[in-house]
Amino acid sequence: MVLEKDDDALEPVSPTGQYFNSSALNISVLAVLETEVPFDDSEMMSLIRDVIDENGVKRWKKVEVNLIDHVKVPIFPAKMSPQFYEKYLEDYLSNMSMEQLPQSQPLWEIHIIKYPTSNAAGSIIFKIHHSLGDGYSLMGALLSCLQRADNPSLPLTLPSVQPRADTDGDHGTIFKTVPKIFWSLLNTVSDFLGSLMKSSLVDDDLSPIRSGDIGIEFRPVAFTTMTFSLCQIKQIKATLGVTVNDVITGAIFLGTRLYMQEMSKGSSDHSNSTALVLLNTRMFRSYKSVKEMLEPNAASPWGNHFAFLHVPLPELVDSTQFNPIEFVRKAQQIIKRKRSSFAVYLTAAFIEIVKKLRGHEVAAQCIHKTLLNTSMVITNMIGPVEKMSLANQAIKGLYFVVAGNPQSLTVTIVSYMDKLRVTLGAEKGFIDGQKLKSYIEEAFQMILQSAACEIQHMK
């Protein structure tokens, strides 16, 4: 697989793209659009062809694409209930996640599901190999073929993205600047060395969310989704002075710890557990079209541009001292500190050195080990605030999953309109996805109530 700079010169796939399509890693992304009415696929072929032409001619080596090989309309049992089709769709997604995309053709597929579930009248599943791009690239490509449902002539818009507030006060004096630089350097060294240790010698404890088995990426995965109100999340955000990501990450951490404690037969669970939180390394303001991302020297280029943050799961404390919102505050403190260090860039440089000295397969094995040694991965994307339509057919819901990573638990998050959709990808037969879902939902309500109590105390 090669990229095309012009008609004569070819350049290899980006380094990260090579890692994700190697013998050590074979990772795909599945994006699911839920439709309000049964989907009419009569315009799908021409719609897809327009997006492919925009992407294929300028960068990727141009190949003859037979759309029939990429667009699939499966047949499910007829005249069954929405509950039956919901379970059938879950199994279908699980099977899709285990199937590898054929290397003999472009690495993407579209599956059109014309059967109703309890959430939607139909579903459209986009399966795209991660070597083609990260979530930012793939969301940009997806939005290139979507329109606003209320007025197609207007562009889709995203929630305003504000820089993280710096609460440390004035940094104009040398007495504040020098200590800040010192601690930033110290954190960088500590995080970088810790990342190297996690990627090679030190792994998480085996726990109810980490089986640690070799070959886990080839096992069946059960997907479970849950929906949270962005309005409620923003209430907590305003009360605690944190971000939307801090709130939902804190709820996920708390719910996961409650689940781990329950599955440990009620005993206090003190497992050393780490989440890999994916960080987009672009300066994000909005998604760009495929054409804009492929321009030379683009500010937000196509491809894979992200890094891993190793974030330890806070432990539950004694019930007499337990405060749910502390999980949000701890998540915010840890992620803020790690974002302020330069360890993620040093780690990326280290992987690049390994690639140059020993090849991309060895570098891919380092990334595989990093994933395998941790307990879970959390990745999120921002979706439009308006309702979308595809081929003039309204999209009711949106979620995505990651397949092929060597972990027992994957958590994906995406916002759409006034909702935040969280999807759990849990190893079948090992993690009870429905029970974990219920604990995360309970944790969110606990945090919401605690935040409301904090407002009362402030009055």
C-alpha positions as CSV (number, residue, x, y, z in Angstrom):
1,M,0.0,0.0,0.0
2,V,1.5,3.3,-1.1
3,L,0.7,7.0,-1.2
4,E,0.8,9.1,-4.3
5,K,2.4,12.5,-4.2
6,D,2.0,13.1,-8.0
7,D,1.8,11.0,-11.2
8,D,5.5,9.9,-11.0
9,A,6.6,9.9,-7.4
10,L,5.4,7.6,-4.7
11,E,6.0,7.8,-0.9
12,P,5.4,5.1,1.7
13,V,2.5,4.9,4.1
14,S,3.0,7.1,7.2
15,P,5.0,5.4,10.0
16,T,1.9,5.1,12.3
17,G,-0.1,3.7,9.4
18,Q,2.5,1.0,8.9
19,Y,2.3,0.1,12.7
20,F,-1.4,-0.4,12.5
21,N,-1.1,-2.7,9.4
22,S,1.6,-5.0,10.5
23,S,2.0,-8.6,11.8
24,A,1.9,-7.2,15.4
25,L,-1.1,-4.9,15.0
26,N,-4.2,-5.0,12.7
27,I,-6.6,-2.4,14.1
28,S,-9.8,-1.2,12.5
29,V,-12.5,1.4,13.4
30,L,-16.2,0.7,13.1
31,A,-18.5,3.8,13.0
32,V,-22.2,3.2,13.3
33,L,-24.9,5.6,12.0
34,E,-28.4,5.0,13.3
35,T,-31.2,6.1,10.9
36,E,-34.6,7.4,11.8
37,V,-36.3,5.5,8.9
38,P,-35.2,2.4,7.0
39,F,-32.3,3.5,4.8
40,D,-32.7,3.8,1.1
41,D,-29.3,2.8,-0.4
42,S,-30.2,3.8,-4.0
43,E,-27.9,6.9,-3.8
44,M,-25.2,5.3,-1.7
45,M,-22.9,4.2,-4.6
46,S,-22.6,7.7,-6.2
47,L,-22.2,9.3,-2.7
48,I,-19.3,7.0,-1.8
49,R,-17.7,7.4,-5.2
50,D,-17.5,11.1,-4.8
51,V,-15.7,10.8,-1.4
52,I,-13.3,8.1,-2.7
53,D,-12.3,10.1,-5.7
54,E,-11.5,13.1,-3.6
55,N,-9.3,11.0,-1.4
56,G,-7.8,8.5,-3.8
57,V,-6.5,10.7,-6.6
58,K,-4.3,13.1,-4.7
59,R,-2.5,10.9,-2.1
60,W,-3.2,7.2,-2.1
61,K,-1.9,5.2,-5.0
62,K,-4.8,5.2,-7.4
63,V,-6.5,1.8,-7.8
64,E,-9.6,0.5,-9.5
65,V,-12.3,0.4,-6.8
66,N,-15.2,-2.0,-7.3
67,L,-17.8,-0.6,-5.0
68,I,-19.8,-3.9,-5.0
69,D,-16.8,-5.5,-3.1
70,H,-17.0,-2.8,-0.4
71,V,-20.8,-2.2,0.1
72,K,-22.6,-5.0,1.8
73,V,-26.3,-5.4,2.6
74,P,-26.7,-8.5,4.8
75,I,-29.8,-10.5,5.2
76,F,-31.1,-11.1,8.7
77,P,-34.1,-13.4,9.7
78,A,-37.3,-11.9,8.5
79,K,-40.2,-10.5,10.6
80,M,-38.6,-10.5,14.0
81,S,-38.9,-8.0,16.9
82,P,-36.6,-5.0,17.3
83,Q,-35.1,-6.6,20.4
84,F,-34.2,-9.7,18.3
85,Y,-32.5,-7.5,15.7
86,E,-30.7,-5.5,18.4
87,K,-29.1,-8.7,19.7
88,Y,-28.5,-9.9,16.1
89,L,-26.8,-6.6,15.3
90,E,-24.6,-6.8,18.4
91,D,-23.4,-10.3,17.2
92,Y,-22.9,-9.0,13.7
93,L,-20.7,-6.2,15.0
94,S,-18.8,-8.7,17.1
95,N,-18.2,-10.9,14.1
96,M,-17.2,-7.9,11.9
97,S,-14.6,-6.8,14.6
98,M,-12.8,-10.2,14.3
99,E,-12.8,-10.3,10.5
100,Q,-9.7,-8.7,8.9
101,L,-10.1,-6.5,5.8
102,P,-8.8,-8.0,2.6
103,Q,-5.3,-6.7,1.9
104,S,-5.9,-7.1,-1.9
105,Q,-8.3,-4.1,-2.0
106,P,-8.7,-0.7,-0.3
107,L,-9.1,-1.2,3.4
108,W,-12.7,-0.2,4.0
109,E,-16.2,-1.5,3.9
110,I,-19.8,-0.2,4.4
111,H,-22.5,-2.5,5.7
112,I,-26.2,-1.3,5.4
113,I,-28.5,-2.9,8.0
114,K,-32.1,-2.6,7.0
115,Y,-33.6,-4.0,10.2
116,P,-35.0,-2.0,13.2
117,T,-33.6,-2.1,16.7
118,S,-34.9,-0.5,19.8
119,N,-32.7,2.6,19.0
120,A,-33.2,3.0,15.3
121,A,-35.0,2.0,12.1
122,G,-31.8,0.9,10.5
123,S,-28.0,1.2,10.8
124,I,-25.0,2.0,8.5
125,I,-21.7,0.6,9.6
126,F,-18.4,2.0,8.2
127,K,-15.4,-0.3,8.8
128,I,-12.1,1.5,8.1
129,H,-8.6,0.2,8.7
130,H,-6.8,2.4,11.3
131,S,-3.7,2.5,9.0
132,L,-5.8,4.9,6.7
133,G,-6.1,7.5,9.5
134,D,-7.0,8.2,13.1
135,G,-10.4,9.2,14.5
136,Y,-9.9,12.9,13.4
137,S,-9.2,11.8,9.8
138,L,-12.0,9.3,9.6
139,M,-14.6,11.7,11.2
140,G,-13.5,14.4,8.7
141,A,-14.1,11.9,5.8
142,L,-17.4,10.8,7.3
143,L,-18.6,14.4,7.6
144,S,-17.6,15.0,4.0
145,C,-20.6,12.9,2.9
146,L,-23.1,14.1,5.6
147,Q,-25.3,17.2,5.6
148,R,-27.4,19.2,8.1
149,A,-30.8,17.6,8.2
150,D,-32.6,20.9,8.8
151,N,-30.8,22.9,6.1
152,P,-28.3,21.0,3.8
153,S,-26.9,24.4,2.5
154,L,-25.5,25.2,5.9
155,P,-22.4,23.5,7.3
156,L,-22.4,21.2,10.2
157,T,-21.0,22.8,13.3
158,L,-19.1,21.4,16.4
159,P,-19.3,22.4,20.0
160,S,-16.9,25.3,20.8
161,V,-13.5,24.0,21.8
162,Q,-11.9,26.2,24.5
163,P,-8.3,25.9,25.6
164,R,-7.9,24.4,29.0
165,A,-8.1,27.1,31.6
166,D,-4.9,27.8,33.4
167,T,-5.8,28.1,37.1
168,D,-2.2,28.7,38.3
169,G,-2.6,32.5,38.1
170,D,-0.1,35.0,36.8
171,H,3.1,33.6,35.4
172,G,4.8,36.9,34.7
173,T,7.2,36.7,37.6
174,I,10.4,34.6,37.5
175,F,9.4,33.2,40.9
176,K,6.5,31.4,39.3
177,T,7.9,30.7,35.9
178,V,11.1,28.9,37.0
179,P,9.3,26.4,39.3
180,K,6.8,25.7,36.6
181,I,9.5,24.9,34.1
182,F,11.3,22.7,36.6
183,W,8.2,20.7,37.4
184,S,7.4,20.4,33.8
185,L,10.8,18.9,33.1
186,L,10.6,16.6,36.1
187,N,7.2,15.4,35.0
188,T,8.5,14.9,31.5
189,V,11.3,12.7,32.6
190,S,9.1,10.8,35.1
191,D,6.3,10.2,32.5
192,F,8.7,9.2,29.7
193,L,10.6,6.7,31.9
194,G,7.3,5.4,33.2
195,S,6.0,5.0,29.7
196,L,9.1,3.0,28.6
197,M,8.7,0.8,31.7
198,K,5.0,0.2,30.9
199,S,5.8,-0.6,27.3
200,S,8.5,-3.2,28.2
201,L,8.9,-4.5,31.7
202,V,6.0,-3.5,33.9
203,D,2.4,-4.6,33.2
204,D,-0.9,-4.1,35.0
205,D,-2.2,-6.6,37.5
206,L,-4.6,-9.2,36.3
207,S,-8.0,-8.0,37.3
208,P,-11.7,-8.3,36.4
209,I,-11.0,-5.9,33.5
210,R,-7.7,-7.4,32.3
211,S,-7.3,-11.1,31.4
212,G,-3.7,-10.5,30.1
213,D,-4.1,-13.5,27.7
214,I,-1.9,-13.6,24.6
215,G,-3.9,-13.4,21.4
216,I,-6.8,-11.5,23.1
217,E,-7.2,-9.3,20.0
218,F,-8.5,-12.4,18.1
219,R,-11.2,-13.1,20.6
220,P,-14.9,-12.1,20.3
221,V,-15.9,-8.7,21.7
222,A,-19.3,-7.7,23.0
223,F,-20.3,-4.1,22.4
224,T,-22.6,-2.2,24.7
225,T,-23.6,1.5,24.4
226,M,-25.0,4.0,26.9
227,T,-26.1,7.6,26.5
228,F,-25.5,10.6,28.8
229,S,-27.0,14.1,28.7
230,L,-24.5,16.7,27.7
231,C,-26.6,19.2,29.7
232,Q,-26.0,17.3,32.9
233,I,-22.4,16.8,32.1
234,K,-22.0,20.6,31.6
235,Q,-23.7,21.2,35.0
236,I,-21.0,19.0,36.6
237,K,-18.3,20.7,34.5
238,A,-19.4,24.2,35.6
239,T,-19.6,23.2,39.3
240,L,-16.2,21.5,39.4
241,G,-14.3,23.8,37.0
242,V,-13.2,20.9,34.8
243,T,-13.8,19.7,31.2
244,V,-16.5,17.5,29.6
245,N,-13.8,14.8,29.1
246,D,-12.8,15.0,32.8
247,V,-16.4,14.5,33.9
248,I,-17.0,11.4,31.7
249,T,-13.6,10.0,32.3
250,G,-14.1,10.3,36.1
251,A,-17.5,8.5,35.7
252,I,-15.9,5.7,33.7
253,F,-13.1,5.3,36.2
254,L,-15.5,5.2,39.2
255,G,-17.9,2.8,37.5
256,T,-15.0,0.6,36.5
257,R,-13.6,0.5,40.1
258,L,-17.1,-0.3,41.4
259,Y,-17.4,-3.1,38.9
260,M,-14.0,-4.5,39.8
261,Q,-14.9,-4.5,43.5
262,E,-18.1,-6.3,42.8
263,M,-16.4,-8.9,40.6
264,S,-13.7,-9.4,43.3
265,K,-16.4,-11.0,45.5
266,G,-17.0,-7.8,47.5
267,S,-13.4,-7.5,48.7
268,S,-11.6,-4.2,48.3
269,D,-9.9,-4.2,44.9
270,H,-6.5,-2.5,44.8
271,S,-5.4,-3.8,41.4
272,N,-2.7,-1.7,39.7
273,S,-4.8,-0.7,36.6
274,T,-3.9,1.8,33.9
275,A,-6.0,3.4,31.1
276,L,-4.4,4.5,27.9
277,V,-6.1,7.8,27.0
278,L,-5.6,8.8,23.4
279,L,-4.6,12.4,22.8
280,N,-5.0,14.1,19.4
281,T,-1.7,16.0,18.8
282,R,-3.2,18.4,16.2
283,M,-4.3,21.9,17.2
284,F,-8.0,21.0,17.1
285,R,-10.6,23.7,16.2
286,S,-12.8,21.9,13.7
287,Y,-12.7,18.9,11.3
288,K,-11.4,19.6,7.9
289,S,-12.6,18.1,4.6
290,V,-10.6,15.3,3.0
291,K,-9.4,17.7,0.4
292,E,-8.2,20.2,3.0
293,M,-6.4,17.5,5.1
294,L,-4.6,16.2,2.0
295,E,-3.2,19.6,1.0
296,P,0.6,20.0,1.4
297,N,1.6,21.5,4.8
298,A,-2.0,21.2,6.0
299,A,-2.4,22.5,9.6
300,S,-4.6,19.5,10.3
301,P,-3.2,16.8,8.0
302,W,-4.7,13.4,7.1
303,G,-3.2,10.4,8.8
304,N,-2.5,9.2,12.4
305,H,-1.5,12.0,14.7
306,F,-2.1,11.0,18.3
307,A,-0.3,9.9,21.4
308,F,-1.0,7.7,24.5
309,L,-1.3,9.0,28.0
310,H,-0.8,6.4,30.7
311,V,-3.5,7.3,33.3
312,P,-3.7,5.1,36.5
313,L,-7.2,4.4,37.7
314,P,-7.8,6.0,41.1
315,E,-8.6,3.5,43.8
316,L,-11.7,3.4,45.9
317,V,-11.3,4.6,49.4
318,D,-13.0,3.7,52.7
319,S,-16.8,4.3,52.4
320,T,-16.8,6.8,55.2
321,Q,-14.4,9.0,53.3
322,F,-15.8,8.3,49.8
323,N,-16.7,11.3,47.6
324,P,-17.7,10.5,44.0
325,I,-16.5,13.8,42.6
326,E,-13.0,13.1,43.7
327,F,-12.8,10.7,40.8
328,V,-13.5,13.5,38.4
329,R,-10.9,15.8,40.2
330,K,-8.3,13.1,40.2
331,A,-8.8,12.3,36.5
332,Q,-8.5,16.0,35.8
333,Q,-5.4,16.4,37.8
334,I,-3.6,13.4,36.3
335,I,-4.5,14.1,32.7
336,K,-3.7,17.8,33.0
337,R,-0.3,17.0,34.5
338,K,0.5,14.5,31.8
339,R,-0.7,16.8,29.0
340,S,1.6,19.5,30.3
341,S,4.7,17.3,30.0
342,F,6.6,16.5,26.8
343,A,6.7,12.8,27.5
344,V,4.2,11.9,24.7
345,Y,6.5,13.6,22.1
346,L,9.6,11.9,23.5
347,T,7.8,8.5,23.3
348,A,6.8,9.1,19.7
349,A,10.4,10.1,18.9
350,F,11.6,6.9,20.6
351,I,9.3,4.7,18.5
352,E,10.5,6.5,15.4
353,I,14.2,5.7,16.4
354,V,13.2,2.1,16.9
355,K,11.6,2.1,13.4
356,K,14.7,3.5,11.8
357,L,17.1,1.1,13.5
358,R,15.1,-2.1,13.5
359,G,12.1,-1.6,11.1
360,H,8.4,-0.8,11.5
361,E,7.6,-4.4,12.5
362,V,9.7,-4.1,15.7
363,A,8.2,-0.6,16.4
364,A,4.7,-2.1,16.0
365,Q,5.6,-4.8,18.5
366,C,6.5,-2.0,21.0
367,I,3.1,-0.4,20.5
368,H,1.4,-3.8,20.8
369,K,3.3,-4.4,24.1
370,T,2.2,-1.0,25.4
371,L,-1.4,-1.9,24.7
372,L,-1.1,-5.4,26.1
373,N,0.5,-4.3,29.4
374,T,-2.4,-1.9,30.2
375,S,-6.0,-2.6,31.3
376,M,-8.1,-0.4,29.0
377,V,-8.0,2.2,26.3
378,I,-10.2,5.3,26.2
379,T,-10.7,7.3,23.0
380,N,-13.1,10.1,22.2
381,M,-14.3,12.2,19.2
382,I,-16.5,15.3,18.9
383,G,-19.6,15.1,16.7
384,P,-21.9,17.8,15.3
385,V,-24.4,19.7,17.4
386,E,-27.0,19.6,14.6
387,K,-28.9,16.5,13.4
388,M,-27.1,15.0,10.3
389,S,-28.5,13.4,7.2
390,L,-27.0,10.9,4.8
391,A,-28.5,11.0,1.2
392,N,-31.3,13.2,2.7
393,Q,-32.1,10.6,5.4
394,A,-31.8,11.7,9.0
395,I,-29.3,10.2,11.3
396,K,-30.7,9.6,14.8
397,G,-27.6,8.4,16.6
398,L,-23.8,7.9,16.2
399,Y,-21.2,5.7,17.9
400,F,-18.0,4.0,17.1
401,V,-15.8,1.1,18.2
402,V,-12.2,0.0,17.9
403,A,-11.4,-3.6,16.9
404,G,-8.2,-5.6,17.0
405,N,-6.4,-4.0,20.0
406,P,-4.9,-6.5,22.5
407,Q,-7.0,-5.4,25.5
408,S,-10.0,-6.8,27.4
409,L,-11.7,-3.5,27.5
410,T,-12.0,-0.6,25.1
411,V,-14.1,2.6,25.8
412,T,-15.1,5.0,23.0
413,I,-16.9,8.3,23.4
414,V,-18.5,10.5,20.9
415,S,-20.8,13.6,21.2
416,Y,-23.8,14.1,18.8
417,M,-26.4,16.9,19.2
418,D,-27.1,17.1,23.0
419,K,-26.0,13.6,23.9
420,L,-22.7,11.8,24.7
421,R,-22.6,8.2,23.5
422,V,-20.2,5.8,25.4
423,T,-19.5,2.4,23.9
424,L,-17.8,-0.5,25.8
425,G,-15.9,-3.2,23.8
426,A,-15.6,-6.0,26.3
427,E,-13.9,-9.4,26.0
428,K,-16.8,-11.9,25.7
429,G,-16.9,-14.5,28.4
430,F,-14.6,-12.5,30.6
431,I,-16.2,-9.0,31.2
432,D,-19.9,-8.7,31.9
433,G,-20.5,-5.6,29.7
434,Q,-24.1,-5.1,30.9
435,K,-23.0,-5.1,34.5
436,L,-20.1,-2.7,33.8
437,K,-22.5,-0.4,31.9
438,S,-24.9,-0.3,34.9
439,Y,-22.0,0.6,37.3
440,I,-20.8,3.4,35.0
441,E,-24.3,4.8,34.7
442,E,-24.6,4.6,38.5
443,A,-21.3,6.3,39.0
444,F,-22.4,9.2,36.7
445,Q,-25.6,9.6,38.8
446,M,-23.5,9.6,42.0
447,I,-21.2,12.3,40.6
448,L,-24.2,14.4,39.4
449,Q,-25.8,14.2,42.9
450,S,-22.6,15.0,44.6
451,A,-22.0,18.0,42.4
452,A,-25.6,19.3,43.1
453,C,-24.8,18.9,46.9
454,E,-21.7,20.9,46.4
455,I,-23.7,23.7,44.8
456,Q,-26.0,23.8,47.8
457,H,-23.0,24.0,50.2
458,M,-21.6,27.0,48.2
459,K,-24.9,29.0,48.6
